[in-house]
Amino acid sequence: MEGKLLELDLFLPKEEELAEEEPQPLPGGGLYDLIIIGAGPAGMTATVYAARKKLRTVLISIDLGGQPVLTSEIENYMGYQYITGQELMAKFHEQVRRFPIELAIGEEARELAVQGKQFTLTTSRGKKFTGRSVVIASGKRSRPLNVPGEKELVGRGVTYCATCDAPLFGGMDVAVIGGGNSALTAAADLLSIANRIYIVNFAPSWQGDPVLVEKVEGSDKVEKFLGYEVMEIQGKDRVSGIAIEPREAAETIALPVQGVFIEIGLIPNSEFVRGVVAVNSAGEIEVDRHCQTNVPGIFAAGDVTSVPEKQIIVAAGEGAKAALGAYGYLLEQRG
């Protein structure tokens, strides 16, 4: 998605920077004390805590920053009255790089295998990392609508990131799909950019914070369709409209729009560990209060877990707990 790349290029490392962060082979068979998977708030916090405990650590992630990079305004992270998601994650990354840990950014986790008391992570490019303990902090990704026209028009009017792509829709009519904080934030971001904003929510009421609801409902640019379902995204080369229906009637309404922002929640990035550790019905990794999974030596933190309240500050705290838990586990194994 061109708009997304333009926006995220401001923060994500360039190819030459990734080359500098390529981990070098370790002596003694390349065995790490701790493998951390994911470089969002949980993963980067876990990395700092692991480094301070002098654990030989590698941080592996497809990207830097996770979901917060897609957040335009953060006003509830302690120490900052206001900061953008990209700015906050850049500060996290800056702190991580102060420590002698190894980074493998640009590597996507594909499979985690248990071999006795050791764990091997294989990436999508076939690289293998073996460690004595693991922290899974792989986060979540956007949930698709799965309606006709969606896949075909991704990057041509269909987007999952208002922070990245909203500026591309100046003066246009757009639809925001969803009724939670993500959808309401997207609509708020679009107020100064789009001509008209249709909010379509499957539920008959909002699921977001009152302050966001008040901001969105107070604009004459916004028209809401609560209790409606998106049936189709229309368009040939670009989005030209959407078809929606009320849940309690068979009546199709056509909304002519040039952009569709899909904000209906997130899916945990846990596929590579399903069958290895226990997950709940939503695919979230189940952990105890120490961030321990059901497999000794494997810990998990952040949005990928069953811990409630998906917030940056919660994820960071859970990342610290997971790293400390891994440190305690390693001490017991050596004891």
C-alpha positions, 0 to 999 in steps of 0.5 A: 500500500503506497501510502502506508509505505510512505508513512512508515518509511519515516520510522522503519529501518532502511536496508543498510540499517537492517544489514547492520543489525544482522546477528552474527554467528555465536560461539559455542553453537550459537545458543542464546539464553533468550529468544524474543519474538516481536519488536512492539512495546512488549518485545522491546521492553522484554529486550531491555530487561533481558539485557540488564540481566546480562542474558545473551538475547536475540530480538527477532521481528518482521518489523519495528514498533508493532501496532503502535506505529499505526497510532496517530495520537497517544495521550495515555502513556505515562511521561508523555502528555502527547506523542505519536505512536511512531515517536514513542516506538522510535524511543523504545528502539533507541533504548534497545540499541543501547544494549549489546543484544542482537537484532534480526529485524525483517525476519518473520517467525514461521515455526517454534519447535521444542527440543528437550529444554531448548527451543528453535525458531525458524523464520520464513527465510529459513534462518534458525535461532536456538535458545534456552528460553523464549518470550513471544511478543508477536502482537496482532494484525488487522482483521479483514472483513472477508467480503467481495471486493476487499482483497482485490481493492487493497491499496486501491481504496481499501486500507487498514491504517488511517494513520498511514493512508488518511492523507491520500483521501483529501476531499473524498467521501470515505467509509470507516468500518467498525465501532470501537476505539480504532474505528472512532480514532480513524474517523477522528483522524479523517475529520480534517481530511475527508469530505464526508465520513460514513461509519458502518458498525455491525453492532447497534451501538458504539464500543469505544471510549465516550470521549471519542464518540463525542468527538465523532458524533459532534461533526456534521461530516459524519453519518453513522449506520449502526447495526449495519453489515457491509455486503460488498466493496465495489469498484473496478480499478479503485473503490467506487462504493460499498453496499450495506444492509441493516441486520434486521431487514433485507434492504441494500443501501449503496454508499458512494465512497472512494475509500474504505477504512477497515477497523474491526479488530485484530487477530493474534499472530500466534499461528506459528506456536499453535500446537506448541503452547495453549491458546484460547478460542480467540487464538490468544496465548494463555499465560499466568500472572508470570507471563508463563505459558503451559510450556516451561521456558516459553513466556508470552507478553502483549497483545498476542496473549490472553491478558485483558486490556490491549494497551501500550502501557500494559504490553510494556509491563507484561514484556518486563514481567516476561523477561524477568520470568525467563530470567528466573526460569534460567536461574532455576535450570542452572541451579 
